[in-house]
């Protein structure tokens, strides 16, 4: 698919230097001197214009899902934007031993910075530690390592917040409906991210005593599983008011099951932010009315952060001289009212 065009981060992430908040007052009344004092306390930030050359090693899992494919594309296109960045990529793998070997190859190549989306965060912690001990800073993308010593910076989505915002959106739409019923089509229950999404959803619904979650099924992020598990939900619950589906890819199958059953008495909220879901929301001719983002743009942000690390610089908008230790992305709710804003980031 064509790579979505991302907005420039100049002035947002790595643009003009940030002025330190709380600058100390001096006895001098000269504006020139005050400006010099302020400049001395500004972080040296990475900018869009070329700087010190940086080689970034990128290792991710196999792109067997639309979101993962978008992660790879976002990382590659972001690196291409910078003439001072060379991106060394590995062939994506879901085999932890193979991914560890690929990362070790990047370490042996002495790349300046590593960006790693591990197939399994816990299983790859040791190789993250190895890179850090070799003096190669690691940007841990989304699936977190078991030890903070294994990375310099973590950037990723908010699974709990994703469920929380889905629940809030549904709650606000149903808050005036007596005895409202909702169902949940979750992802893989053996994954912590699925449990976090469900917990956030349940916690949000506690604020709406008129709403009851009457059924839940766990799929596995595929179209086929989404269709099969949604069919089971539809047979088990003859009538309900809202559905939250954790993943837009499996949502394609869920939509097929809904259409085959001829059901339309409820509205559906998706998850992750696929282009298909956004197109359906914009058209407004199906039960799908919203999706909660788990933005693959985090990969582009990871490249930006890695570049700043490699150049020994900070980021604008913050007074600190170093990049943050972690960056959690917000899970916005995309509806018909704001879908045009998010369409360029929708993944296929």
KETI-674236 format. One line per 4 residues: number of its first residue (from 1); for each residue x, y, z of N, C-alpha, C. Coordinates in nm, 3 decimals, decimal comma. Layout:
<pts>
NUM) X Y Z X Y Z X Y Z; ...
</pts>
This chain:
<pts>
1) 0,084 -0,119 0,000 0,000 0,000 0,000 0,087 0,123 0,000; 0,036 0,242 -0,047 0,116 0,361 -0,038 0,138 0,395 0,109; 0,257 0,442 0,140 0,287 0,476 0,278 0,216 0,604 0,315; 0,139 0,606 0,428 0,069 0,727 0,468 0,167 0,841 0,489
5) 0,126 0,961 0,448 0,210 1,078 0,467 0,192 1,130 0,608; 0,301 1,139 0,680 0,295 1,185 0,818 0,324 1,334 0,824; 0,258 1,406 0,914 0,287 1,548 0,928 0,428 1,570 0,979; 0,488 1,681 0,939 0,621 1,714 0,990 0,616 1,735 1,139
9) 0,720 1,691 1,207 0,724 1,706 1,352 0,801 1,833 1,392; 0,837 1,916 1,293 0,904 2,041 1,327 0,813 2,125 1,415; 0,858 2,166 1,527 0,776 2,244 1,618 0,689 2,158 1,707; 0,681 2,029 1,675 0,603 1,937 1,758 0,696 1,846 1,836
13) 0,793 1,786 1,767 0,881 1,692 1,837 1,026 1,736 1,830; 1,075 1,766 1,710 1,216 1,800 1,696 1,236 1,930 1,619; 1,154 2,031 1,647 1,168 2,156 1,575 1,253 2,255 1,651; 1,199 2,374 1,672 1,273 2,480 1,739 1,300 2,444 1,883
17) 1,412 2,485 1,937 1,450 2,448 2,074 1,349 2,499 2,174; 1,328 2,420 2,280 1,231 2,455 2,384 1,295 2,548 2,486; 1,221 2,651 2,526 1,271 2,743 2,627 1,245 2,684 2,764; 1,343 2,686 2,850 1,330 2,628 2,983 1,229 2,703 3,065
21) 1,134 2,625 3,123 1,034 2,685 3,210 1,099 2,722 3,341; 1,053 2,832 3,400 1,104 2,871 3,530 1,244 2,929 3,524; 1,274 3,009 3,423 1,407 3,070 3,413 1,431 3,160 3,532; 1,555 3,155 3,587 1,588 3,235 3,704 1,594 3,382 3,669
25) 1,542 3,466 3,761 1,549 3,609 3,741 1,690 3,657 3,772; 1,738 3,756 3,699 1,868 3,815 3,726 1,851 3,963 3,755; 1,959 4,023 3,811 1,951 4,164 3,844 1,958 4,253 3,722; 2,004 4,198 3,612 2,021 4,278 3,492 1,889 4,299 3,422
29) 1,862 4,419 3,375 1,736 4,448 3,308 1,749 4,446 3,158; 1,866 4,413 3,108 1,888 4,412 2,963 1,819 4,293 2,900; 1,735 4,317 2,797 1,669 4,208 2,725 1,771 4,119 2,658; 1,880 4,176 2,608 1,983 4,098 2,540 2,048 4,000 2,635
33) 2,082 4,045 2,754 2,144 3,956 2,851 2,049 3,847 2,897; 1,922 3,885 2,917 1,824 3,784 2,957 1,809 3,676 2,852; 1,811 3,717 2,725 1,800 3,619 2,617 1,918 3,525 2,616; 2,039 3,579 2,642 2,158 3,494 2,644 2,152 3,394 2,758
37) 2,101 3,439 2,874 2,088 3,348 2,987 1,991 3,236 2,955; 1,881 3,273 2,890 1,781 3,172 2,854 1,836 3,073 2,754; 1,909 3,125 2,654 1,966 3,037 2,552 2,061 2,935 2,612; 2,132 2,973 2,716 2,229 2,884 2,778 2,161 2,767 2,848
41) 2,034 2,786 2,878 1,962 2,679 2,948 1,871 2,600 2,855; 1,885 2,620 2,725 1,806 2,546 2,627 1,876 2,416 2,589; 1,796 2,314 2,572 1,852 2,187 2,524 1,888 2,200 2,377; 1,994 2,131 2,337 2,031 2,121 2,196 1,944 2,012 2,136
45) 1,853 2,050 2,047 1,752 1,955 2,000 1,777 1,911 1,857; 1,734 1,790 1,826 1,741 1,739 1,690 1,641 1,814 1,603; 1,682 1,848 1,482 1,596 1,923 1,392 1,579 1,846 1,262; 1,487 1,898 1,176 1,467 1,835 1,047 1,588 1,850 0,956
49) 1,662 1,960 0,973 1,780 1,980 0,887 1,888 1,878 0,923; 1,972 1,840 0,826 2,072 1,736 0,849 2,166 1,768 0,964; 2,205 1,662 1,036 2,299 1,674 1,146 2,400 1,562 1,139; 2,447 1,519 1,255 2,544 1,411 1,262 2,486 1,282 1,202
53) 2,558 1,212 1,115 2,508 1,087 1,057 2,482 0,981 1,166; 2,370 0,911 1,152 2,331 0,810 1,251 2,287 0,684 1,177; 2,341 0,569 1,220 2,295 0,440 1,168 2,203 0,376 1,271; 2,080 0,351 1,230 1,980 0,293 1,319 1,951 0,149 1,275
57) 1,961 0,056 1,367 1,922 -0,081 1,340 1,777 -0,101 1,382; 1,697 -0,158 1,293 1,554 -0,178 1,321 1,521 -0,327 1,313; 1,464 -0,381 1,421 1,427 -0,523 1,425 1,284 -0,535 1,478; 1,200 -0,599 1,398 1,061 -0,618 1,438 1,014 -0,759 1,406
61) 0,894 -0,793 1,450 0,840 -0,926 1,420 0,790 -0,935 1,276; 0,750 -1,053 1,238 0,697 -1,075 1,103 0,570 -0,992 1,085; 0,558 -0,929 0,969 0,443 -0,843 0,941 0,325 -0,927 0,893; 0,270 -1,009 0,985 0,159 -1,098 0,949 0,025 -1,038 0,990
65) 0,021 -0,909 1,011 -0,099 -0,838 1,054 -0,089 -0,697 0,997; -0,203 -0,638 0,964 -0,201 -0,506 0,904 -0,128 -0,402 0,987; -0,146 -0,410 1,119 -0,082 -0,313 1,209 0,069 -0,331 1,207; 0,117 -0,455 1,210 0,261 -0,480 1,208 0,323 -0,438 1,076
69) 0,252 -0,458 0,968 0,301 -0,414 0,838 0,314 -0,262 0,835; 0,216 -0,194 0,897 0,222 -0,049 0,904 0,339 -0,001 0,989; 0,370 -0,076 1,094 0,487 -0,042 1,178 0,613 -0,040 1,093; 0,633 -0,144 1,014 0,752 -0,151 0,928 0,755 -0,036 0,828
73) 0,641 -0,008 0,767 0,635 0,098 0,666 0,661 0,236 0,728; 0,603 0,257 0,847 0,622 0,387 0,913 0,768 0,408 0,950; 0,834 0,304 1,000 0,975 0,316 1,037 1,060 0,346 0,914; 1,036 0,272 0,806 1,116 0,289 0,684 1,096 0,427 0,623
77) 0,970 0,470 0,611 0,944 0,600 0,548 0,996 0,715 0,633; 0,992 0,698 0,766 1,042 0,806 0,851 1,194 0,818 0,836; 1,263 0,706 0,831 1,408 0,710 0,816 1,447 0,772 0,682; 1,369 0,744 0,578 1,399 0,798 0,445 1,387 0,950 0,442
81) 1,313 1,004 0,535 1,296 1,149 0,540 1,425 1,221 0,576; 1,512 1,152 0,648 1,635 1,215 0,699 1,756 1,172 0,617; 1,825 1,269 0,560 1,945 1,238 0,482 2,060 1,194 0,572; 2,051 1,221 0,703 2,158 1,184 0,794 2,133 1,049 0,864
85) 2,027 0,978 0,823 1,994 0,849 0,885 2,013 0,735 0,785; 2,087 0,633 0,828 2,096 0,507 0,753 2,022 0,401 0,835; 1,924 0,335 0,774 1,844 0,235 0,845 1,886 0,095 0,804; 1,932 0,017 0,902 1,965 -0,125 0,881 1,847 -0,207 0,934
89) 1,776 -0,275 0,847 1,658 -0,350 0,889 1,684 -0,500 0,884; 1,612 -0,573 0,966 1,619 -0,719 0,964 1,492 -0,774 0,901; 1,497 -0,899 0,860 1,376 -0,965 0,811 1,290 -1,002 0,932; 1,168 -0,952 0,934 1,082 -0,974 1,050 1,063 -1,121 1,083
93) 1,063 -1,149 1,213 1,047 -1,288 1,256 0,968 -1,295 1,386; 0,880 -1,395 1,397 0,808 -1,422 1,520 0,878 -1,527 1,605; 0,988 -1,581 1,553 1,068 -1,678 1,627 1,168 -1,601 1,713; 1,157 -1,617 1,844 1,240 -1,536 1,934 1,389 -1,563 1,913
97) 1,426 -1,688 1,894 1,568 -1,721 1,874 1,621 -1,654 1,748; 1,542 -1,654 1,643 1,585 -1,592 1,518 1,595 -1,440 1,534; 1,499 -1,380 1,603 1,504 -1,235 1,622 1,623 -1,196 1,710; 1,651 -1,275 1,811 1,770 -1,249 1,894 1,896 -1,252 1,807
101) 1,907 -1,351 1,719 2,022 -1,360 1,629 2,031 -1,239 1,538; 1,918 -1,192 1,489 1,918 -1,075 1,402 1,966 -0,950 1,476; 1,921 -0,935 1,600 1,963 -0,819 1,680 2,111 -0,828 1,713; 2,159 -0,948 1,743 2,302 -0,965 1,770 2,386 -0,928 1,647
105) 2,334 -0,957 1,528 2,404 -0,917 1,406 2,414 -0,765 1,397; 2,306 -0,696 1,433 2,308 -0,550 1,432 2,406 -0,495 1,536; 2,412 -0,562 1,651 2,508 -0,521 1,755 2,651 -0,536 1,703; 2,677 -0,648 1,636 2,811 -0,674 1,581 2,848 -0,574 1,471
109) 2,746 -0,523 1,402 2,770 -0,422 1,299 2,799 -0,285 1,361; 2,780 -0,275 1,493 2,805 -0,151 1,567 2,718 -0,035 1,518; 2,588 -0,064 1,502 2,495 0,045 1,470 2,497 0,145 1,586; 2,454 0,267 1,558 2,458 0,371 1,661 2,344 0,358 1,762
113) 2,227 0,318 1,713 2,108 0,304 1,797 2,027 0,186 1,746; 1,959 0,118 1,835 1,869 0,009 1,797 1,724 0,047 1,826; 1,636 0,014 1,734 1,492 0,022 1,757 1,439 -0,120 1,746; 1,379 -0,169 1,855 1,337 -0,309 1,859 1,191 -0,321 1,902
117) 1,111 -0,381 1,815 0,977 -0,425 1,853 0,988 -0,577 1,870; 0,999 -0,624 1,992 1,024 -0,767 2,013 0,900 -0,852 1,988; 0,922 -0,969 1,932 0,811 -1,064 1,921 0,760 -1,102 2,059; 0,852 -1,108 2,155 0,820 -1,137 2,295 0,915 -1,054 2,381
121) 0,860 -0,954 2,449 0,943 -0,863 2,527 1,028 -0,932 2,632; 0,967 -1,023 2,706 1,040 -1,093 2,812 1,153 -1,176 2,755; 1,124 -1,248 2,646 1,223 -1,339 2,589 1,342 -1,265 2,527; 1,323 -1,141 2,487 1,430 -1,067 2,421 1,500 -0,968 2,515
125) 1,466 -0,973 2,641 1,526 -0,879 2,737 1,678 -0,889 2,740; 1,731 -1,012 2,738 1,876 -1,030 2,749 1,951 -0,968 2,632; 1,894 -0,975 2,512 1,964 -0,917 2,399 1,956 -0,765 2,405; 1,849 -0,712 2,463 1,842 -0,568 2,487 1,950 -0,524 2,584
129) 1,967 -0,602 2,691 2,073 -0,574 2,788 2,212 -0,581 2,722; 2,229 -0,677 2,633 2,358 -0,693 2,564 2,391 -0,569 2,482; 2,289 -0,516 2,412 2,311 -0,396 2,331 2,346 -0,276 2,419; 2,270 -0,259 2,526 2,296 -0,146 2,616 2,436 -0,154 2,676
133) 2,478 -0,275 2,714 2,612 -0,293 2,772 2,722 -0,269 2,670; 2,687 -0,286 2,543 2,783 -0,260 2,436 2,787 -0,112 2,398; 2,708 -0,032 2,469 2,707 0,111 2,443 2,615 0,153 2,331; 2,523 0,064 2,292 2,426 0,095 2,187 2,291 0,122 2,254
137) 2,244 0,246 2,256 2,114 0,273 2,318 2,001 0,206 2,242; 1,903 0,156 2,316 1,791 0,082 2,258 1,662 0,160 2,277; 1,589 0,178 2,169 1,452 0,229 2,176 1,361 0,108 2,167; 1,298 0,075 2,278 1,209 -0,041 2,288 1,070 0,000 2,241
141) 1,026 -0,060 2,131 0,901 -0,021 2,068 0,787 -0,114 2,111; 0,693 -0,061 2,181 0,565 -0,120 2,220 0,574 -0,238 2,317; 0,617 -0,355 2,273 0,619 -0,472 2,361 0,742 -0,462 2,452; 0,717 -0,434 2,577 0,823 -0,388 2,666 0,911 -0,502 2,716
145) 1,041 -0,474 2,727 1,134 -0,568 2,786 1,105 -0,584 2,935; 1,152 -0,694 2,993 1,124 -0,724 3,133 1,204 -0,637 3,229; 1,310 -0,572 3,180 1,393 -0,488 3,265 1,414 -0,352 3,199; 1,397 -0,243 3,274 1,425 -0,111 3,217 1,571 -0,089 3,185
149) 1,658 -0,177 3,234 1,799 -0,167 3,199 1,827 -0,213 3,055; 1,727 -0,276 2,993 1,744 -0,328 2,858 1,711 -0,226 2,750; 1,672 -0,106 2,789 1,640 -0,003 2,691 1,670 0,135 2,748; 1,696 0,228 2,659 1,713 0,368 2,699 1,580 0,442 2,699
153) 1,494 0,406 2,605 1,364 0,472 2,593 1,261 0,371 2,546; 1,146 0,374 2,606 1,033 0,292 2,559 0,928 0,383 2,498; 0,875 0,345 2,384 0,764 0,420 2,322 0,662 0,318 2,275; 0,536 0,341 2,309 0,433 0,246 2,270 0,292 0,294 2,301
157) 0,198 0,206 2,275 0,058 0,238 2,294 0,011 0,212 2,436; -0,113 0,251 2,462 -0,173 0,239 2,594 -0,291 0,143 2,585; -0,265 0,015 2,614 -0,371 -0,084 2,601 -0,483 -0,061 2,702; -0,447 -0,030 2,824 -0,549 0,000 2,924 -0,631 0,122 2,881
161) -0,562 0,226 2,835 -0,629 0,347 2,790 -0,718 0,322 2,669; -0,678 0,228 2,586 -0,759 0,192 2,469 -0,895 0,138 2,514; -0,892 0,045 2,611 -1,016 -0,008 2,663 -1,096 0,097 2,738; -1,025 0,181 2,813 -1,091 0,287 2,888 -1,168 0,381 2,796
165) -1,104 0,424 2,688 -1,169 0,518 2,596 -1,281 0,454 2,517; -1,267 0,325 2,486 -1,377 0,254 2,421 -1,498 0,249 2,513; -1,473 0,218 2,641 -1,581 0,212 2,737 -1,646 0,347 2,761; -1,566 0,451 2,765 -1,621 0,585 2,785 -1,708 0,628 2,667
169) -1,660 0,599 2,546 -1,738 0,637 2,427 -1,873 0,565 2,427; -1,868 0,435 2,451 -1,993 0,357 2,455 -2,081 0,404 2,570; -2,019 0,428 2,686 -2,096 0,473 2,802 -2,168 0,603 2,778; -2,100 0,698 2,715 -2,163 0,827 2,689 -2,277 0,815 2,590
173) -2,263 0,725 2,494 -2,372 0,708 2,397 -2,492 0,636 2,456; -2,468 0,554 2,557 -2,577 0,474 2,614 -2,620 0,520 2,753; -2,566 0,630 2,802 -2,589 0,668 2,942 -2,736 0,695 2,975; -2,814 0,729 2,875 -2,955 0,758 2,900 -3,046 0,640 2,867
177) -2,987 0,527 2,828 -3,067 0,409 2,792 -3,079 0,316 2,913; -3,198 0,283 2,949 -3,221 0,196 3,063 -3,183 0,052 3,028; -3,113 -0,014 3,121 -3,074 -0,155 3,106 -3,002 -0,182 2,973; -2,905 -0,099 2,942 -2,829 -0,117 2,819 -2,737 -0,238 2,831
181) -2,719 -0,307 2,719 -2,636 -0,427 2,716 -2,523 -0,410 2,614; -2,402 -0,451 2,654 -2,289 -0,447 2,562 -2,220 -0,583 2,560; -2,151 -0,610 2,448 -2,073 -0,732 2,436 -1,932 -0,693 2,391; -1,838 -0,785 2,412 -1,697 -0,757 2,384 -1,636 -0,870 2,302
185) -1,574 -0,833 2,192 -1,498 -0,928 2,110 -1,351 -0,895 2,132; -1,286 -0,974 2,218 -1,149 -0,945 2,261 -1,047 -1,007 2,167; -0,920 -0,981 2,198 -0,811 -1,045 2,125 -0,770 -1,172 2,197; -0,643 -1,209 2,183 -0,594 -1,335 2,241 -0,577 -1,320 2,392
189) -0,644 -1,407 2,466 -0,645 -1,396 2,611 -0,511 -1,431 2,676; -0,423 -1,496 2,602 -0,292 -1,527 2,661 -0,195 -1,410 2,654; -0,239 -1,299 2,594 -0,156 -1,179 2,583 -0,196 -1,078 2,691; -0,094 -1,020 2,754 -0,119 -0,919 2,857 -0,195 -0,800 2,800
193) -0,168 -0,764 2,676 -0,233 -0,649 2,616 -0,384 -0,668 2,609; -0,428 -0,791 2,583 -0,572 -0,818 2,578 -0,634 -0,800 2,716; -0,567 -0,851 2,817 -0,618 -0,838 2,953 -0,623 -0,691 2,995; -0,525 -0,612 2,952 -0,524 -0,470 2,985 -0,639 -0,398 2,916
197) -0,665 -0,431 2,791 -0,775 -0,367 2,718 -0,909 -0,399 2,782; -0,928 -0,524 2,821 -1,053 -0,563 2,886 -1,068 -0,494 3,021; -0,958 -0,485 3,097 -0,964 -0,419 3,227 -1,003 -0,272 3,214; -0,944 -0,203 3,117 -0,979 -0,064 3,094 -1,123 -0,047 3,055
201) -1,172 -0,137 2,970 -1,311 -0,134 2,926 -1,406 -0,155 3,044; -1,376 -0,255 3,124 -1,461 -0,284 3,241 -1,459 -0,170 3,341; -1,343 -0,110 3,362 -1,333 0,001 3,457 -1,415 0,121 3,410; -1,413 0,147 3,280 -1,491 0,259 3,228 -1,641 0,235 3,246
205) -1,684 0,112 3,221 -1,827 0,082 3,231 -1,880 0,091 3,374; -1,789 0,082 3,474 -1,832 0,096 3,613 -1,892 0,233 3,641; -1,859 0,331 3,556 -1,914 0,466 3,572 -2,055 0,480 3,516; -2,106 0,375 3,457 -2,239 0,378 3,395 -2,322 0,261 3,449
209) -2,386 0,280 3,563 -2,458 0,169 3,626 -2,574 0,113 3,545; -2,616 0,185 3,445 -2,726 0,137 3,361 -2,679 0,039 3,254; -2,547 0,023 3,241 -2,491 -0,061 3,135 -2,434 -0,190 3,193; -2,467 -0,301 3,128 -2,414 -0,432 3,170 -2,344 -0,500 3,052
213) -2,224 -0,550 3,078 -2,157 -0,631 2,977 -2,209 -0,773 2,992; -2,279 -0,820 2,890 -2,351 -0,947 2,903 -2,278 -1,064 2,838; -2,174 -1,038 2,758 -2,103 -1,150 2,693 -1,966 -1,103 2,645; -1,874 -1,199 2,637 -1,739 -1,172 2,588 -1,685 -1,296 2,519
217) -1,621 -1,276 2,405 -1,553 -1,383 2,334 -1,414 -1,336 2,298; -1,317 -1,427 2,300 -1,179 -1,394 2,263 -1,148 -1,454 2,127; -1,105 -1,368 2,034 -1,061 -1,413 1,901 -0,907 -1,410 1,900; -0,846 -1,411 1,781 -0,699 -1,411 1,777 -0,642 -1,315 1,672
221) -0,711 -1,204 1,653 -0,664 -1,096 1,566 -0,666 -1,132 1,417; -0,740 -1,234 1,378 -0,751 -1,269 1,237 -0,894 -1,251 1,190; -0,910 -1,234 1,059 -1,044 -1,219 1,002 -1,129 -1,341 1,031; -1,068 -1,460 1,016 -1,143 -1,585 1,033 -1,191 -1,601 1,177
225) -1,103 -1,574 1,271 -1,144 -1,589 1,411 -1,248 -1,484 1,449; -1,235 -1,363 1,393 -1,333 -1,259 1,421 -1,472 -1,297 1,374; -1,478 -1,359 1,257 -1,607 -1,401 1,203 -1,667 -1,513 1,287; -1,586 -1,611 1,322 -1,637 -1,727 1,399 -1,683 -1,686 1,538
229) -1,601 -1,607 1,609 -1,635 -1,568 1,745 -1,751 -1,469 1,749; -1,760 -1,383 1,649 -1,873 -1,290 1,644 -2,003 -1,365 1,618; -1,996 -1,466 1,534 -2,116 -1,548 1,508 -2,165 -1,612 1,638; -2,070 -1,657 1,721 -2,108 -1,716 1,850 -2,174 -1,613 1,940
233) -2,120 -1,492 1,944 -2,179 -1,386 2,025 -2,321 -1,353 1,978; -2,339 -1,347 1,849 -2,471 -1,313 1,794 -2,574 -1,419 1,827; -2,532 -1,546 1,826 -2,624 -1,654 1,861 -2,655 -1,653 2,011; -2,555 -1,617 2,092 -2,572 -1,622 2,237 -2,654 -1,505 2,291
237) -2,647 -1,391 2,225 -2,716 -1,270 2,273 -2,809 -1,219 2,163; -2,938 -1,245 2,176 -3,031 -1,209 2,069 -3,048 -1,060 2,048; -3,014 -0,979 2,146 -3,027 -0,834 2,131 -2,932 -0,763 2,228; -2,860 -0,665 2,178 -2,774 -0,582 2,262 -2,758 -0,447 2,197
241) -2,689 -0,356 2,268 -2,686 -0,217 2,225 -2,551 -0,171 2,169; -2,442 -0,235 2,209 -2,310 -0,194 2,161 -2,213 -0,310 2,166; -2,117 -0,306 2,075 -2,011 -0,406 2,067 -1,878 -0,335 2,066; -1,784 -0,380 2,152 -1,646 -0,334 2,136 -1,560 -0,449 2,089
245) -1,496 -0,427 1,974 -1,404 -0,522 1,915 -1,262 -0,469 1,930; -1,172 -0,550 1,987 -1,037 -0,505 2,019 -0,950 -0,474 1,897; -0,982 -0,530 1,782 -0,887 -0,524 1,671 -0,959 -0,511 1,538; -0,920 -0,412 1,459 -0,989 -0,387 1,333 -0,970 -0,496 1,229
249) -0,858 -0,567 1,231 -0,840 -0,678 1,137 -0,941 -0,788 1,163; -0,954 -0,832 1,290 -1,054 -0,934 1,319 -1,195 -0,875 1,306; -1,203 -0,743 1,312 -1,332 -0,676 1,293 -1,390 -0,696 1,155; -1,303 -0,715 1,055 -1,353 -0,742 0,920 -1,436 -0,870 0,920
253) -1,387 -0,972 0,991 -1,463 -1,096 1,003 -1,590 -1,076 1,085; -1,580 -0,996 1,191 -1,697 -0,968 1,274 -1,806 -0,901 1,191; -1,767 -0,807 1,105 -1,865 -0,739 1,020 -1,934 -0,838 0,925; -1,857 -0,935 0,877 -1,918 -1,036 0,788 -2,023 -1,117 0,863
257) -1,991 -1,157 0,986 -2,086 -1,234 1,065 -2,211 -1,153 1,095; -2,193 -1,025 1,124 -2,306 -0,937 1,154 -2,396 -0,922 1,031; -2,333 -0,903 0,916 -2,411 -0,889 0,792 -2,485 -1,018 0,760; -2,418 -1,131 0,777 -2,482 -1,260 0,749 -2,600 -1,286 0,842
261) -2,590 -1,237 0,965 -2,698 -1,258 1,062 -2,811 -1,155 1,045; -2,787 -1,053 0,965 -2,889 -0,951 0,942 -2,918 -0,868 1,066; -2,815 -0,846 1,148 -2,833 -0,772 1,273 -2,784 -0,627 1,258; -2,860 -0,533 1,312 -2,817 -0,394 1,307 -2,875 -0,311 1,421
265) -2,915 -0,378 1,529 -2,978 -0,306 1,640 -2,876 -0,240 1,733; -2,748 -0,259 1,707 -2,642 -0,210 1,794 -2,540 -0,129 1,712; -2,451 -0,060 1,781 -2,340 0,004 1,713 -2,211 -0,064 1,759; -2,110 -0,053 1,674 -1,983 -0,123 1,695 -1,868 -0,023 1,707
269) -1,777 -0,051 1,799 -1,655 0,028 1,815 -1,537 -0,065 1,791; -1,448 -0,025 1,702 -1,332 -0,108 1,670 -1,210 -0,068 1,750; -1,095 -0,125 1,710 -0,971 -0,097 1,780 -0,850 -0,106 1,690; -0,759 -0,013 1,702 -0,628 -0,005 1,637 -0,622 0,106 1,532
273) -0,724 0,118 1,445 -0,725 0,227 1,349 -0,689 0,189 1,207; -0,753 0,084 1,153 -0,726 0,044 1,015 -0,794 0,140 0,918; -0,741 0,143 0,796 -0,802 0,229 0,692 -0,943 0,179 0,659; -0,961 0,046 0,660 -1,093 -0,010 0,634 -1,194 0,043 0,735
277) -1,156 0,040 0,863 -1,248 0,087 0,967 -1,278 0,235 0,949; -1,176 0,313 0,919 -1,197 0,457 0,902 -1,286 0,488 0,782; -1,266 0,414 0,673 -1,351 0,433 0,556 -1,497 0,401 0,589; -1,520 0,295 0,666 -1,656 0,257 0,705 -1,717 0,362 0,796
281) -1,637 0,415 0,887 -1,686 0,519 0,978 -1,725 0,643 0,898; -1,643 0,680 0,803 -1,671 0,797 0,719 -1,797 0,777 0,635; -1,814 0,657 0,579 -1,932 0,629 0,498 -2,059 0,626 0,583; -2,046 0,583 0,708 -2,158 0,582 0,803 -2,278 0,500 0,753
285) -2,248 0,384 0,694 -2,358 0,301 0,643 -2,353 0,158 0,696; -2,278 0,138 0,805 -2,273 0,008 0,872 -2,286 0,031 1,022; -2,280 -0,077 1,099 -2,289 -0,064 1,245 -2,161 -0,005 1,304; -2,051 -0,007 1,228 -1,923 0,043 1,279 -1,924 0,196 1,282
289) -1,919 0,251 1,403 -1,931 0,396 1,420 -1,805 0,462 1,477; -1,712 0,383 1,526 -1,591 0,441 1,586 -1,482 0,335 1,594; -1,358 0,380 1,606 -1,247 0,290 1,636 -1,153 0,364 1,730; -1,091 0,290 1,821 -1,000 0,348 1,919 -0,857 0,319 1,874
293) -0,779 0,422 1,860 -0,647 0,407 1,798 -0,546 0,335 1,887; -0,464 0,255 1,820 -0,340 0,203 1,875 -0,239 0,233 1,765; -0,190 0,358 1,761 -0,129 0,413 1,639 0,004 0,353 1,598; 0,014 0,301 1,476 0,142 0,251 1,426 0,241 0,364 1,399
297) 0,195 0,487 1,407 0,286 0,601 1,394 0,393 0,600 1,503; 0,374 0,517 1,605 0,475 0,505 1,710 0,611 0,463 1,651; 0,608 0,390 1,538 0,734 0,349 1,475 0,809 0,468 1,419; 0,735 0,563 1,362 0,798 0,686 1,313 0,856 0,766 1,429
301) 0,780 0,772 1,539 0,830 0,842 1,658 0,956 0,775 1,712; 0,959 0,641 1,706 1,077 0,568 1,754 1,200 0,603 1,671; 1,183 0,619 1,541 1,295 0,659 1,455 1,341 0,800 1,491; 1,247 0,890 1,515 1,282 1,026 1,555 1,362 1,026 1,686
305) 1,316 0,947 1,782 1,384 0,939 1,911 1,523 0,876 1,896; 1,534 0,773 1,813 1,662 0,708 1,790 1,760 0,804 1,725; 1,713 0,882 1,632 1,799 0,981 1,565 1,850 1,084 1,666; 1,760 1,132 1,754 1,802 1,227 1,856 1,906 1,166 1,950
309) 1,885 1,039 1,987 1,981 0,969 2,072 2,117 0,959 2,004; 2,115 0,922 1,877 2,239 0,906 1,804 2,315 1,037 1,787; 2,241 1,147 1,786 2,303 1,278 1,771 2,331 1,344 1,905; 2,293 1,274 2,014 2,317 1,328 2,147 2,237 1,453 2,176
313) 2,113 1,458 2,126 2,031 1,577 2,142 1,900 1,545 2,213; 1,832 1,651 2,255 1,702 1,637 2,318 1,591 1,660 2,218; 1,470 1,686 2,268 1,355 1,712 2,182 1,292 1,844 2,219; 1,236 1,912 2,121 1,173 2,039 2,149 1,042 2,020 2,223
317) 1,000 2,125 2,290 0,879 2,115 2,370 0,908 2,074 2,513; 1,031 2,030 2,538 1,074 1,993 2,673 1,203 2,066 2,705; 1,218 2,104 2,833 1,338 2,176 2,874 1,457 2,084 2,897; 1,430 1,954 2,914 1,538 1,860 2,946 1,636 1,843 2,831
321) 1,759 1,810 2,866 1,864 1,792 2,767 1,866 1,652 2,708; 1,787 1,560 2,764 1,781 1,422 2,718 1,639 1,386 2,676; 1,627 1,286 2,590 1,493 1,240 2,554 1,432 1,167 2,674; 1,299 1,156 2,680 1,235 1,089 2,795 1,271 0,941 2,802
325) 1,251 0,883 2,920 1,273 0,739 2,938 1,157 0,658 2,882; 1,040 0,720 2,872 0,925 0,650 2,815 0,828 0,749 2,753; 0,754 0,702 2,655 0,655 0,784 2,585 0,534 0,697 2,554; 0,424 0,723 2,623 0,301 0,647 2,603 0,208 0,725 2,512
329) 0,166 0,665 2,402 0,080 0,733 2,306 -0,066 0,726 2,350; -0,140 0,829 2,315 -0,281 0,837 2,352 -0,368 0,759 2,253; -0,470 0,693 2,305 -0,562 0,615 2,222 -0,686 0,698 2,192; -0,677 0,777 2,087 -0,789 0,864 2,050 -0,904 0,781 1,993
333) -1,025 0,833 2,009 -1,144 0,769 1,951 -1,175 0,839 1,819; -1,175 0,763 1,711 -1,204 0,817 1,579 -1,352 0,795 1,547; -1,422 0,902 1,518 -1,564 0,897 1,483 -1,585 0,969 1,350; -1,708 0,976 1,307 -1,737 1,046 1,183 -1,697 1,193 1,191
337) -1,700 1,248 1,312 -1,670 1,390 1,330 -1,523 1,424 1,308; -1,433 1,329 1,335 -1,290 1,362 1,324 -1,212 1,267 1,233; -1,282 1,179 1,161 -1,215 1,074 1,084 -1,121 1,130 0,978; -1,156 1,245 0,917 -1,070 1,300 0,812 -0,931 1,332 0,865
341) -0,923 1,372 0,991 -0,794 1,405 1,051 -0,703 1,282 1,059; -0,762 1,165 1,084 -0,684 1,045 1,110 -0,670 0,953 0,989; -0,742 0,978 0,882 -0,738 0,891 0,765 -0,596 0,864 0,714; -0,508 0,965 0,709 -0,373 0,938 0,656 -0,294 0,835 0,738
345) -0,333 0,811 0,864 -0,260 0,715 0,947 -0,325 0,577 0,948; -0,438 0,562 0,882 -0,505 0,432 0,880 -0,421 0,328 0,807; -0,407 0,211 0,867 -0,325 0,105 0,806 -0,412 0,006 0,731; -0,350 -0,063 0,633 -0,424 -0,159 0,552 -0,381 -0,301 0,587
</pts>
